[in-house]
Amino acid sequence: MTGADGLGRALAALSGEQPDVGDILAHLVADCAASSGARAVAVLARDEPAADLELLAASSHHAAAMEVWQAQHGRGPCVEAMDAARVVHRTAEAEGVEEGSLGALMRDAGFRAVSAYPVAWRGVTLAGLNLFWASDEGGRAADGQEPGRVYADLVALAIAHPALTDAGAVRAQLRRSMAQRAVVEQAKGVLAWTEGLDMGAAYARLLTLTETSSATLGEVAAEVVRRRGAPPA
């Protein structure tokens, strides 16, 4: 199975009638490894802040072993990423070289470094996504892009999604999205009218206003319409 196949099956499962989280995560970790160049990928999680850590998914037996070690010892890059809610990059050497240490286990499995990403949903850290690399510099892309961040968000969606599959709730959310989009279009018209912009530039301006505030796109659009008034028909 190629990485594209893994992601495609994960996304198809997300939209299915009865999504299976384990199946979705299996496809996601496989695709994450294939698309990022990581040697292996795994997900460690806990359902409460003080609960025991559990392995949710792994692209290889070796990755699973690294996660089990962290779960049993209650420490390691993944645990740190979850507790501190930040990305942790660590080399195998930094994790220790003595027999039985995580660093020694990583080295024996052919891993030189690990990148751990917190998996959060609505401000609550649920899990950690771990990418294991064959080189010390793995996960530190020169262009600043880190695929682990994208896949951490996809893992969060996969975990939370089954709770959001009530058809009535989905339709209600769709109606809210439609209403928000109507306000965004109105705000584009307001900005085009008041600032002498074409519609493309007006939308870019609206996005800039959103990026420089703590509000959502819909909230910024509504504020633009409220403050500056509706454009003439």
SEDODO-994021 format. One record per atom (N, C-alpha, C): residue number from 1; x, y, z; atom name. Coordinates in steps of 0.02 Angstrom, whole numbers. Example, Ala and Ser with C-alpha at 12.3 -4.5 7.8 and 13.67 -1.06 7.14 Angstrom:
BEGIN
[site 1 [660 -284 390] "N"]
[site 1 [615 -225 390] "CA"]
[site 1 [660 -165 390] "C"]
[site 2 [642 -112 354] "N"]
[site 2 [684 -53 357] "CA"]
[site 2 [645 2 394] "C"]
***
This chain:
BEGIN
[site 1 [42 -60 0] "N"]
[site 1 [0 0 0] "CA"]
[site 1 [44 62 0] "C"]
[site 2 [34 108 -48] "N"]
[site 2 [72 169 -51] "CA"]
[site 2 [46 220 -1] "C"]
[site 3 [84 273 10] "N"]
[site 3 [62 325 55] "CA"]
[site 3 [-3 356 33] "C"]
[site 4 [-10 369 -32] "N"]
[site 4 [-71 399 -58] "CA"]
[site 4 [-131 354 -45] "C"]
[site 5 [-121 288 -52] "N"]
[site 5 [-175 241 -38] "CA"]
[site 5 [-195 246 36] "C"]
[site 6 [-145 251 80] "N"]
[site 6 [-159 256 151] "CA"]
[site 6 [-200 316 169] "C"]
[site 7 [-181 374 143] "N"]
[site 7 [-218 435 157] "CA"]
[site 7 [-288 432 126] "C"]
[site 8 [-292 406 65] "N"]
[site 8 [-357 402 32] "CA"]
[site 8 [-405 358 70] "C"]
[site 9 [-380 301 95] "N"]
[site 9 [-423 256 134] "CA"]
[site 9 [-442 287 201] "C"]
[site 10 [-397 324 231] "N"]
[site 10 [-412 357 294] "CA"]
[site 10 [-467 409 285] "C"]
[site 11 [-461 449 233] "N"]
[site 11 [-511 500 221] "CA"]
[site 11 [-578 470 202] "C"]
[site 12 [-577 415 164] "N"]
[site 12 [-639 381 146] "CA"]
[site 12 [-673 353 209] "C"]
[site 13 [-632 326 254] "N"]
[site 13 [-660 298 316] "CA"]
[site 13 [-689 352 360] "C"]
[site 14 [-659 412 360] "N"]
[site 14 [-685 467 400] "CA"]
[site 14 [-755 486 379] "C"]
[site 15 [-770 480 314] "N"]
[site 15 [-836 500 289] "CA"]
[site 15 [-884 441 287] "C"]
[site 16 [-862 383 310] "N"]
[site 16 [-905 324 309] "CA"]
[site 16 [-959 326 361] "C"]
[site 17 [-1006 279 355] "N"]
[site 17 [-1063 278 400] "CA"]
[site 17 [-1043 259 471] "C"]
[site 18 [-997 212 478] "N"]
[site 18 [-973 190 544] "CA"]
[site 18 [-897 190 544] "C"]
[site 19 [-867 249 552] "N"]
[site 19 [-794 254 550] "CA"]
[site 19 [-760 215 606] "C"]
[site 20 [-708 177 588] "N"]
[site 20 [-670 139 636] "CA"]
[site 20 [-604 176 648] "C"]
[site 21 [-595 200 709] "N"]
[site 21 [-537 242 724] "CA"]
[site 21 [-472 204 714] "C"]
[site 22 [-470 142 736] "N"]
[site 22 [-409 102 728] "CA"]
[site 22 [-389 94 656] "C"]
[site 23 [-438 82 613] "N"]
[site 23 [-424 74 542] "CA"]
[site 23 [-399 139 512] "C"]
[site 24 [-431 194 530] "N"]
[site 24 [-411 260 504] "CA"]
[site 24 [-339 276 526] "C"]
[site 25 [-324 264 589] "N"]
[site 25 [-257 280 614] "CA"]
[site 25 [-204 236 581] "C"]
[site 26 [-220 174 567] "N"]
[site 26 [-172 129 534] "CA"]
[site 26 [-153 157 466] "C"]
[site 27 [-202 182 429] "N"]
[site 27 [-188 211 363] "CA"]
[site 27 [-150 277 370] "C"]
[site 28 [-168 316 421] "N"]
[site 28 [-134 381 429] "CA"]
[site 28 [-60 373 446] "C"]
[site 29 [-43 327 492] "N"]
[site 29 [27 321 510] "CA"]
[site 29 [67 293 451] "C"]
[site 30 [37 249 411] "N"]
[site 30 [71 223 353] "CA"]
[site 30 [84 278 302] "C"]
[site 31 [34 320 291] "N"]
[site 31 [43 375 244] "CA"]
[site 31 [92 427 270] "C"]
[site 32 [89 440 335] "N"]
[site 32 [136 489 364] "CA"]
[site 32 [208 466 354] "C"]
[site 33 [221 402 365] "N"]
[site 33 [289 376 355] "CA"]
[site 33 [310 381 282] "C"]
[site 34 [265 363 237] "N"]
[site 34 [281 364 166] "CA"]
[site 34 [292 434 139] "C"]
[site 35 [252 482 161] "N"]
[site 35 [255 549 134] "CA"]
[site 35 [309 592 167] "C"]
[site 36 [327 576 228] "N"]
[site 36 [376 617 264] "CA"]
[site 36 [447 592 258] "C"]
[site 37 [455 528 240] "N"]
[site 37 [521 498 239] "CA"]
[site 37 [542 469 306] "C"]
[site 38 [497 471 355] "N"]
[site 38 [513 441 420] "CA"]
[site 38 [518 365 413] "C"]
[site 39 [561 335 452] "N"]
[site 39 [568 262 448] "CA"]
[site 39 [508 227 479] "C"]
[site 40 [477 258 529] "N"]
[site 40 [418 228 560] "CA"]
[site 40 [379 284 596] "C"]
[site 41 [315 271 607] "N"]
[site 41 [271 320 639] "CA"]
[site 41 [225 283 688] "C"]
[site 42 [210 314 744] "N"]
[site 42 [166 283 793] "CA"]
[site 42 [127 336 832] "C"]
[site 43 [73 314 864] "N"]
[site 43 [31 359 904] "CA"]
[site 43 [22 330 973] "C"]
[site 44 [36 370 1024] "N"]
[site 44 [27 352 1094] "CA"]
[site 44 [-27 398 1123] "C"]
[site 45 [-71 372 1164] "N"]
[site 45 [-127 413 1189] "CA"]
[site 45 [-146 396 1260] "C"]
[site 46 [-186 441 1290] "N"]
[site 46 [-217 428 1356] "CA"]
[site 46 [-283 464 1357] "C"]
[site 47 [-332 436 1390] "N"]
[site 47 [-399 466 1389] "CA"]
[site 47 [-410 515 1447] "C"]
[site 48 [-365 518 1495] "N"]
[site 48 [-368 567 1549] "CA"]
[site 48 [-296 590 1563] "C"]
[site 49 [-287 652 1590] "N"]
[site 49 [-219 677 1602] "CA"]
[site 49 [-176 631 1645] "C"]
[site 50 [-206 597 1693] "N"]
[site 50 [-167 555 1738] "CA"]
[site 50 [-172 481 1721] "C"]
[site 51 [-206 465 1665] "N"]
[site 51 [-217 395 1647] "CA"]
[site 51 [-153 365 1617] "C"]
[site 52 [-152 298 1614] "N"]
[site 52 [-96 263 1583] "CA"]
[site 52 [-95 276 1508] "C"]
[site 53 [-35 277 1480] "N"]
[site 53 [-27 286 1408] "CA"]
[site 53 [-40 220 1372] "C"]
[site 54 [-69 224 1313] "N"]
[site 54 [-84 165 1274] "CA"]
[site 54 [-63 175 1201] "C"]
[site 55 [-39 123 1170] "N"]
[site 55 [-22 126 1099] "CA"]
[site 55 [-86 123 1058] "C"]
[site 56 [-94 172 1012] "N"]
[site 56 [-153 173 968] "CA"]
[site 56 [-138 145 899] "C"]
[site 57 [-80 161 872] "N"]
[site 57 [-64 139 804] "CA"]
[site 57 [11 142 794] "C"]
[site 58 [37 100 750] "N"]
[site 58 [108 101 734] "CA"]
[site 58 [118 73 664] "C"]
[site 59 [165 102 628] "N"]
[site 59 [178 79 560] "CA"]
[site 59 [226 20 558] "C"]
[site 60 [257 5 615] "N"]
[site 60 [304 -52 617] "CA"]
[site 60 [308 -78 688] "C"]
[site 61 [332 -140 694] "N"]
[site 61 [341 -170 761] "CA"]
[site 61 [392 -131 802] "C"]
[site 62 [445 -107 770] "N"]
[site 62 [496 -69 806] "CA"]
[site 62 [468 -5 835] "C"]
[site 63 [426 31 795] "N"]
[site 63 [395 92 820] "CA"]
[site 63 [350 76 880] "C"]
[site 64 [313 21 875] "N"]
[site 64 [269 1 930] "CA"]
[site 64 [310 -11 994] "C"]
[site 65 [368 -42 986] "N"]
[site 65 [411 -56 1044] "CA"]
[site 65 [435 8 1077] "C"]
[site 66 [450 59 1037] "N"]
[site 66 [472 123 1065] "CA"]
[site 66 [416 156 1105] "C"]
[site 67 [355 150 1080] "N"]
[site 67 [298 179 1114] "CA"]
[site 67 [282 142 1179] "C"]
[site 68 [286 76 1176] "N"]
[site 68 [273 37 1236] "CA"]
[site 68 [324 54 1291] "C"]
[site 69 [387 63 1271] "N"]
[site 69 [438 82 1320] "CA"]
[site 69 [418 148 1354] "C"]
[site 70 [398 197 1315] "N"]
[site 70 [379 262 1344] "CA"]
[site 70 [317 256 1389] "C"]
[site 71 [270 214 1368] "N"]
[site 71 [210 204 1408] "CA"]
[site 71 [227 171 1475] "C"]
[site 72 [271 122 1473] "N"]
[site 72 [289 86 1534] "CA"]
[site 72 [330 129 1582] "C"]
[site 73 [373 172 1554] "N"]
[site 73 [418 212 1596] "CA"]
[site 73 [389 282 1611] "C"]
[site 74 [336 301 1576] "N"]
[site 74 [306 366 1589] "CA"]
[site 74 [350 425 1571] "C"]
[site 75 [395 415 1525] "N"]
[site 75 [439 470 1502] "CA"]
[site 75 [463 456 1431] "C"]
[site 76 [494 508 1402] "N"]
[site 76 [517 503 1333] "CA"]
[site 76 [491 561 1292] "C"]
[site 77 [512 568 1230] "N"]
[site 77 [492 625 1189] "CA"]
[site 77 [416 631 1181] "C"]
[site 78 [382 575 1172] "N"]
[site 78 [310 579 1163] "CA"]
[site 78 [275 603 1226] "C"]
[site 79 [296 577 1283] "N"]
[site 79 [266 598 1346] "CA"]
[site 79 [279 673 1357] "C"]
[site 80 [340 695 1342] "N"]
[site 80 [357 765 1350] "CA"]
[site 80 [316 809 1304] "C"]
[site 81 [307 787 1242] "N"]
[site 81 [267 826 1194] "CA"]
[site 81 [195 833 1217] "C"]
[site 82 [168 779 1246] "N"]
[site 82 [99 782 1270] "CA"]
[site 82 [93 825 1332] "C"]
[site 83 [139 817 1379] "N"]
[site 83 [135 854 1442] "CA"]
[site 83 [146 929 1432] "C"]
[site 84 [194 946 1388] "N"]
[site 84 [211 1017 1376] "CA"]
[site 84 [173 1047 1318] "C"]
[site 85 [134 1006 1282] "N"]
[site 85 [96 1030 1224] "CA"]
[site 85 [140 1067 1174] "C"]
[site 86 [197 1036 1158] "N"]
[site 86 [243 1065 1109] "CA"]
[site 86 [279 1010 1072] "C"]
[site 87 [307 1028 1015] "N"]
[site 87 [344 979 975] "CA"]
[site 87 [412 966 1007] "C"]
[site 88 [432 903 1009] "N"]
[site 88 [497 884 1038] "CA"]
[site 88 [537 845 986] "C"]
[site 89 [597 870 970] "N"]
[site 89 [644 834 927] "CA"]
[site 89 [700 807 971] "C"]
[site 90 [717 743 965] "N"]
[site 90 [767 714 1008] "CA"]
[site 90 [807 662 970] "C"]
[site 91 [872 662 978] "N"]
[site 91 [914 610 948] "CA"]
[site 91 [915 549 994] "C"]
[site 92 [933 492 965] "N"]
[site 92 [939 431 1004] "CA"]
[site 92 [993 439 1057] "C"]
[site 93 [1047 471 1039] "N"]
[site 93 [1102 481 1087] "CA"]
[site 93 [1079 521 1147] "C"]
[site 94 [1037 571 1135] "N"]
[site 94 [1013 613 1190] "CA"]
[site 94 [967 574 1237] "C"]
[site 95 [938 519 1212] "N"]
[site 95 [894 478 1252] "CA"]
[site 95 [931 425 1293] "C"]
[site 96 [998 426 1288] "N"]
[site 96 [1038 379 1328] "CA"]
[site 96 [1069 324 1287] "C"]
[site 97 [1125 300 1308] "N"]
[site 97 [1161 247 1272] "CA"]
[site 97 [1167 183 1314] "C"]
[site 98 [1147 186 1377] "N"]
[site 98 [1153 127 1420] "CA"]
[site 98 [1102 73 1400] "C"]
[site 99 [1118 12 1413] "N"]
[site 99 [1075 -44 1395] "CA"]
[site 99 [1005 -35 1426] "C"]
[site 100 [954 -44 1385] "N"]
[site 100 [886 -38 1409] "CA"]
[site 100 [857 31 1406] "C"]
[site 101 [897 81 1388] "N"]
[site 101 [872 150 1382] "CA"]
[site 101 [834 157 1316] "C"]
[site 102 [793 209 1311] "N"]
[site 102 [757 221 1249] "CA"]
[site 102 [806 234 1192] "C"]
[site 103 [859 271 1206] "N"]
[site 103 [909 285 1155] "CA"]
[site 103 [940 222 1127] "C"]
[site 104 [956 175 1171] "N"]
[site 104 [986 112 1149] "CA"]
[site 104 [936 71 1107] "C"]
[site 105 [874 71 1128] "N"]
[site 105 [823 36 1089] "CA"]
[site 105 [813 67 1021] "C"]
[site 106 [814 134 1018] "N"]
[site 106 [808 168 954] "CA"]
[site 106 [867 151 909] "C"]
[site 107 [926 153 937] "N"]
[site 107 [986 138 898] "CA"]
[site 107 [984 67 870] "C"]
[site 108 [964 19 911] "N"]
[site 108 [961 -51 889] "CA"]
[site 108 [908 -61 835] "C"]
[site 109 [856 -19 836] "N"]
[site 109 [803 -25 785] "CA"]
[site 109 [819 14 721] "C"]
[site 110 [876 50 721] "N"]
[site 110 [895 88 662] "CA"]
[site 110 [868 159 662] "C"]
[site 111 [843 183 720] "N"]
[site 111 [818 251 725] "CA"]
[site 111 [872 296 754] "C"]
[site 112 [885 352 722] "N"]
[site 112 [935 399 748] "CA"]
[site 112 [904 459 783] "C"]
[site 113 [840 471 769] "N"]
[site 113 [806 529 800] "CA"]
[site 113 [731 517 799] "C"]
[site 114 [696 556 840] "N"]
[site 114 [623 553 843] "CA"]
[site 114 [595 623 848] "C"]
[site 115 [539 635 815] "N"]
[site 115 [502 697 821] "CA"]
[site 115 [433 680 850] "C"]
[site 116 [416 712 906] "N"]
[site 116 [353 698 940] "CA"]
[site 116 [308 759 936] "C"]
[site 117 [247 749 913] "N"]
[site 117 [199 804 904] "CA"]
[site 117 [138 793 948] "C"]
[site 118 [118 844 986] "N"]
[site 118 [57 836 1026] "CA"]
[site 118 [-4 834 980] "C"]
[site 119 [-51 791 995] "N"]
[site 119 [-113 785 958] "CA"]
[site 119 [-168 814 1002] "C"]
[site 120 [-193 872 983] "N"]
[site 120 [-241 908 1025] "CA"]
[site 120 [-308 917 990] "C"]
[site 121 [-361 918 1029] "N"]
[site 121 [-428 931 1003] "CA"]
[site 121 [-461 982 1049] "C"]
[site 122 [-475 1041 1020] "N"]
[site 122 [-506 1096 1058] "CA"]
[site 122 [-468 1112 1122] "C"]
[site 123 [-402 1116 1115] "N"]
[site 123 [-360 1137 1170] "CA"]
[site 123 [-340 1083 1219] "C"]
[site 124 [-365 1022 1209] "N"]
[site 124 [-350 966 1253] "CA"]
[site 124 [-304 917 1217] "C"]
[site 125 [-246 902 1247] "N"]
[site 125 [-199 855 1216] "CA"]
[site 125 [-222 784 1229] "C"]
[site 126 [-235 748 1175] "N"]
[site 126 [-261 680 1180] "CA"]
[site 126 [-208 627 1169] "C"]
[site 127 [-158 643 1129] "N"]
[site 127 [-110 592 1108] "CA"]
[site 127 [-46 624 1085] "C"]
[site 128 [1 582 1064] "N"]
[site 128 [64 606 1035] "CA"]
[site 128 [79 567 972] "C"]
[site 129 [99 602 920] "N"]
[site 129 [119 571 857] "CA"]
[site 129 [194 571 853] "C"]
[site 130 [225 512 843] "N"]
[site 130 [297 505 843] "CA"]
[site 130 [323 483 775] "C"]
[site 131 [369 522 748] "N"]
[site 131 [402 505 685] "CA"]
[site 131 [474 485 701] "C"]
[site 132 [494 425 683] "N"]
[site 132 [561 401 696] "CA"]
[site 132 [602 405 632] "C"]
[site 133 [663 433 638] "N"]
[site 133 [704 448 580] "CA"]
[site 133 [768 407 578] "C"]
[site 134 [794 399 517] "N"]
[site 134 [856 362 508] "CA"]
[site 134 [918 406 514] "C"]
[site 135 [908 472 519] "N"]
[site 135 [964 519 527] "CA"]
[site 135 [951 566 585] "C"]
[site 136 [1004 596 611] "N"]
[site 136 [997 642 667] "CA"]
[site 136 [957 704 649] "C"]
[site 137 [958 723 585] "N"]
[site 137 [924 784 563] "CA"]
[site 137 [853 771 538] "C"]
[site 138 [829 710 545] "N"]
[site 138 [761 695 523] "CA"]
[site 138 [710 740 557] "C"]
[site 139 [661 763 518] "N"]
[site 139 [608 805 545] "CA"]
[site 139 [624 878 547] "C"]
[site 140 [685 897 529] "N"]
[site 140 [705 968 530] "CA"]
[site 140 [715 991 458] "C"]
[site 141 [661 998 422] "N"]
[site 141 [664 1018 352] "CA"]
[site 141 [692 1088 344] "C"]
[site 142 [733 1098 293] "N"]
[site 142 [764 1163 282] "CA"]
[site 142 [713 1217 267] "C"]
[site 143 [656 1197 236] "N"]
[site 143 [605 1247 218] "CA"]
[site 143 [557 1261 276] "C"]
[site 144 [569 1230 332] "N"]
[site 144 [527 1243 391] "CA"]
[site 144 [463 1202 392] "C"]
[site 145 [450 1162 340] "N"]
[site 145 [389 1122 337] "CA"]
[site 145 [398 1058 378] "C"]
[site 146 [349 1043 419] "N"]
[site 146 [351 984 460] "CA"]
[site 146 [286 944 448] "C"]
[site 147 [290 891 408] "N"]
[site 147 [229 852 394] "CA"]
[site 147 [197 824 457] "C"]
[site 148 [237 815 510] "N"]
[site 148 [209 788 571] "CA"]
[site 148 [153 832 599] "C"]
[site 149 [158 897 590] "N"]
[site 149 [106 942 616] "CA"]
[site 149 [40 929 581] "C"]
[site 150 [43 919 515] "N"]
[site 150 [-18 906 476] "CA"]
[site 150 [-50 840 498] "C"]
[site 151 [-8 789 505] "N"]
[site 151 [-35 724 524] "CA"]
[site 151 [-58 722 596] "C"]
[site 152 [-29 762 639] "N"]
[site 152 [-54 766 708] "CA"]
[site 152 [-126 793 708] "C"]
[site 153 [-139 841 665] "N"]
[site 153 [-207 868 660] "CA"]
[site 153 [-255 815 631] "C"]
[site 154 [-231 776 582] "N"]
[site 154 [-273 724 553] "CA"]
[site 154 [-288 669 605] "C"]
[site 155 [-239 653 646] "N"]
[site 155 [-250 604 699] "CA"]
[site 155 [-303 630 748] "C"]
[site 156 [-298 694 766] "N"]
[site 156 [-348 723 812] "CA"]
[site 156 [-418 718 782] "C"]
[site 157 [-423 733 717] "N"]
[site 157 [-488 728 683] "CA"]
[site 157 [-513 656 683] "C"]
[site 158 [-468 609 671] "N"]
[site 158 [-488 539 669] "CA"]
[site 158 [-515 516 737] "C"]
[site 159 [-483 538 791] "N"]
[site 159 [-504 519 858] "CA"]
[site 159 [-571 550 876] "C"]
[site 160 [-580 614 859] "N"]
[site 160 [-641 650 879] "CA"]
[site 160 [-699 638 832] "C"]
[site 161 [-685 619 770] "N"]
[site 161 [-737 616 718] "CA"]
[site 161 [-797 572 735] "C"]
[site 162 [-788 512 761] "N"]
[site 162 [-847 470 773] "CA"]
[site 162 [-900 503 818] "C"]
[site 163 [-879 549 861] "N"]
[site 163 [-927 584 904] "CA"]
[site 163 [-966 639 867] "C"]
[site 164 [-945 651 805] "N"]
[site 164 [-976 706 768] "CA"]
[site 164 [-1017 682 709] "C"]
[site 165 [-1035 618 709] "N"]
[site 165 [-1066 590 650] "CA"]
[site 165 [-1143 589 651] "C"]
[site 166 [-1173 617 703] "N"]
[site 166 [-1246 622 704] "CA"]
[site 166 [-1268 664 644] "C"]
[site 167 [-1312 636 603] "N"]
[site 167 [-1332 669 541] "CA"]
[site 167 [-1363 737 554] "C"]
[site 168 [-1404 743 606] "N"]
[site 168 [-1435 807 621] "CA"]
[site 168 [-1384 859 640] "C"]
[site 169 [-1334 839 680] "N"]
[site 169 [-1282 886 700] "CA"]
[site 169 [-1240 907 641] "C"]
[site 170 [-1227 860 596] "N"]
[site 170 [-1188 877 536] "CA"]
[site 170 [-1226 926 492] "C"]
[site 171 [-1292 916 484] "N"]
[site 171 [-1331 962 443] "CA"]
[site 171 [-1334 1031 475] "C"]
[site 172 [-1338 1033 542] "N"]
[site 172 [-1339 1097 576] "CA"]
[site 172 [-1273 1134 566] "C"]
[site 173 [-1218 1097 570] "N"]
[site 173 [-1153 1127 558] "CA"]
[site 173 [-1147 1152 487] "C"]
[site 174 [-1175 1115 439] "N"]
[site 174 [-1174 1136 370] "CA"]
[site 174 [-1212 1201 360] "C"]
[site 175 [-1270 1207 393] "N"]
[site 175 [-1308 1269 388] "CA"]
[site 175 [-1270 1327 418] "C"]
[site 176 [-1236 1315 474] "N"]
[site 176 [-1196 1369 504] "CA"]
[site 176 [-1139 1389 458] "C"]
[site 177 [-1108 1341 425] "N"]
[site 177 [-1054 1356 379] "CA"]
[site 177 [-1079 1397 319] "C"]
[site 178 [-1138 1379 295] "N"]
[site 178 [-1167 1416 239] "CA"]
[site 178 [-1182 1488 259] "C"]
[site 179 [-1210 1497 319] "N"]
[site 179 [-1225 1564 343] "CA"]
[site 179 [-1161 1605 352] "C"]
[site 180 [-1109 1573 378] "N"]
[site 180 [-1045 1608 387] "CA"]
[site 180 [-1016 1628 320] "C"]
[site 181 [-1022 1584 270] "N"]
[site 181 [-994 1601 204] "CA"]
[site 181 [-1030 1660 174] "C"]
[site 182 [-1095 1665 186] "N"]
[site 182 [-1134 1722 160] "CA"]
[site 182 [-1107 1787 190] "C"]
[site 183 [-1091 1786 255] "N"]
[site 183 [-1063 1846 288] "CA"]
[site 183 [-994 1862 260] "C"]
[site 184 [-954 1810 246] "N"]
[site 184 [-888 1821 217] "CA"]
[site 184 [-894 1855 149] "C"]
[site 185 [-941 1832 108] "N"]
[site 185 [-951 1863 42] "CA"]
[site 185 [-973 1936 50] "C"]
[site 186 [-1016 1949 99] "N"]
[site 186 [-1038 2018 111] "CA"]
[site 186 [-980 2061 133] "C"]
[site 187 [-937 2034 177] "N"]
[site 187 [-879 2072 200] "CA"]
[site 187 [-831 2087 143] "C"]
[site 188 [-823 2040 96] "N"]
[site 188 [-782 2053 37] "CA"]
[site 188 [-809 2112 -2] "C"]
[site 189 [-875 2115 -9] "N"]
[site 189 [-905 2170 -44] "CA"]
[site 189 [-894 2236 -8] "C"]
[site 190 [-898 2234 59] "N"]
[site 190 [-887 2295 99] "CA"]
[site 190 [-816 2320 88] "C"]
[site 191 [-768 2276 93] "N"]
[site 191 [-698 2296 85] "CA"]
[site 191 [-683 2321 14] "C"]
[site 192 [-712 2287 -35] "N"]
[site 192 [-703 2310 -104] "CA"]
[site 192 [-731 2380 -114] "C"]
[site 193 [-788 2392 -83] "N"]
[site 193 [-822 2457 -90] "CA"]
[site 193 [-785 2512 -52] "C"]
[site 194 [-765 2498 10] "N"]
[site 194 [-735 2551 52] "CA"]
[site 194 [-662 2562 38] "C"]
[site 195 [-627 2511 13] "N"]
[site 195 [-555 2519 2] "CA"]
[site 195 [-534 2518 -71] "C"]
[site 196 [-584 2516 -115] "N"]
[site 196 [-568 2519 -187] "CA"]
[site 196 [-531 2459 -212] "C"]
[site 197 [-550 2399 -190] "N"]
[site 197 [-516 2338 -209] "CA"]
[site 197 [-559 2295 -255] "C"]
[site 198 [-526 2252 -295] "N"]
[site 198 [-566 2202 -330] "CA"]
[site 198 [-581 2146 -280] "C"]
[site 199 [-624 2099 -300] "N"]
[site 199 [-647 2050 -252] "CA"]
[site 199 [-592 2003 -228] "C"]
[site 200 [-544 1988 -273] "N"]
[site 200 [-488 1946 -252] "CA"]
[site 200 [-446 1980 -199] "C"]
[site 201 [-431 2044 -209] "N"]
[site 201 [-391 2082 -161] "CA"]
[site 201 [-430 2093 -96] "C"]
[site 202 [-496 2100 -103] "N"]
[site 202 [-538 2109 -44] "CA"]
[site 202 [-536 2046 0] "C"]
[site 203 [-537 1988 -32] "N"]
[site 203 [-534 1926 7] "CA"]
[site 203 [-466 1918 41] "C"]
[site 204 [-413 1936 4] "N"]
[site 204 [-346 1933 33] "CA"]
[site 204 [-341 1980 93] "C"]
[site 205 [-372 2038 87] "N"]
[site 205 [-373 2086 142] "CA"]
[site 205 [-410 2058 203] "C"]
[site 206 [-464 2023 191] "N"]
[site 206 [-503 1993 245] "CA"]
[site 206 [-462 1938 280] "C"]
[site 207 [-426 1899 241] "N"]
[site 207 [-384 1847 271] "CA"]
[site 207 [-328 1878 313] "C"]
[site 208 [-300 1934 289] "N"]
[site 208 [-248 1968 327] "CA"]
[site 208 [-275 1994 393] "C"]
[site 209 [-335 2023 392] "N"]
[site 209 [-366 2047 453] "CA"]
[site 209 [-377 1989 502] "C"]
[site 210 [-395 1931 476] "N"]
[site 210 [-406 1873 519] "CA"]
[site 210 [-341 1848 550] "C"]
[site 211 [-288 1846 509] "N"]
[site 211 [-223 1821 533] "CA"]
[site 211 [-194 1865 588] "C"]
[site 212 [-211 1930 587] "N"]
[site 212 [-183 1976 637] "CA"]
[site 212 [-229 1986 697] "C"]
[site 213 [-280 1945 701] "N"]
[site 213 [-326 1949 759] "CA"]
[site 213 [-332 1880 791] "C"]
[site 214 [-365 1877 846] "N"]
[site 214 [-377 1814 880] "CA"]
[site 214 [-446 1786 863] "C"]
[site 215 [-481 1819 817] "N"]
[site 215 [-548 1799 798] "CA"]
[site 215 [-547 1752 738] "C"]
[site 216 [-604 1719 726] "N"]
[site 216 [-610 1675 668] "CA"]
[site 216 [-627 1717 606] "C"]
[site 217 [-623 1685 548] "N"]
[site 217 [-640 1719 485] "CA"]
[site 217 [-712 1744 487] "C"]
[site 218 [-758 1703 512] "N"]
[site 218 [-828 1724 515] "CA"]
[site 218 [-838 1782 562] "C"]
[site 219 [-803 1782 618] "N"]
[site 219 [-810 1838 666] "CA"]
[site 219 [-782 1902 638] "C"]
[site 220 [-725 1898 604] "N"]
[site 220 [-695 1957 574] "CA"]
[site 220 [-740 1984 519] "C"]
[site 221 [-768 1940 478] "N"]
[site 221 [-812 1961 424] "CA"]
[site 221 [-874 1997 452] "C"]
[site 222 [-903 1968 505] "N"]
[site 222 [-962 2000 535] "CA"]
[site 222 [-945 2069 563] "C"]
[site 223 [-885 2076 592] "N"]
[site 223 [-864 2140 619] "CA"]
[site 223 [-852 2191 564] "C"]
[site 224 [-824 2169 508] "N"]
[site 224 [-814 2214 451] "CA"]
[site 224 [-881 2241 427] "C"]
[site 225 [-930 2197 420] "N"]
[site 225 [-997 2218 397] "CA"]
[site 225 [-1029 2264 448] "C"]
[site 226 [-1022 2249 512] "N"]
[site 226 [-1054 2290 564] "CA"]
[site 226 [-1024 2360 567] "C"]
[site 227 [-957 2364 563] "N"]
[site 227 [-924 2428 571] "CA"]
[site 227 [-928 2473 509] "C"]
[site 228 [-923 2442 451] "N"]
[site 228 [-917 2482 391] "CA"]
[site 228 [-981 2487 350] "C"]
[site 229 [-1031 2449 370] "N"]
[site 229 [-1095 2453 336] "CA"]
[site 229 [-1096 2414 272] "C"]
[site 230 [-1154 2396 250] "N"]
[site 230 [-1163 2357 189] "CA"]
[site 230 [-1149 2400 128] "C"]
[site 231 [-1119 2372 76] "N"]
[site 231 [-1107 2410 14] "CA"]
[site 231 [-1172 2421 -23] "C"]
[site 232 [-1175 2470 -68] "N"]
[site 232 [-1235 2481 -107] "CA"]
[site 232 [-1249 2421 -153] "C"]
[site 233 [-1311 2409 -168] "N"]
[site 233 [-1329 2353 -211] "CA"]
[site 233 [-1301 2364 -281] "C"]
***
